Amino acid sequence: MLHDRLLVKAVPDTSERRSNAGLVIPDTVRLATRLAWGEVVGAGTSARQVKTGDRVLFDPEEQNEVELNSERYVILRERDVHAVANEAPEQGRGTGLYL
């Protein structure tokens, strides 16, 4: 990877959504652009805040897709990442997410 680019394996969102009234909203209904989660599998040498193995939150509209070995990946700039999930926060510190 070059500079601040990240190679991210997108995690498909298979979760079921419900309205406030309890109605099931099928995945085919597009209400608004939703952010997506992915796992960083490669990071450029200039990436400062994100490293390989991190779970990141990004906008699916701001992506460039590439297919490697029949797997779909997304190439992002580090600045396009909205949040990084921390799976094991340090002894009760924080909420598990950091920007």
Buried (B, 14 or more C-beta within 10 A) or exposed (E): BEEBBBBBBBEEEEEEEEEEEEEEEEEEEEEEEEEBBBBBBBBBEEBEBBEEEBBBBBBBEBBEEEEEEEEEBBBBBBEBBEBBBBEEEEEEEEEEEEE
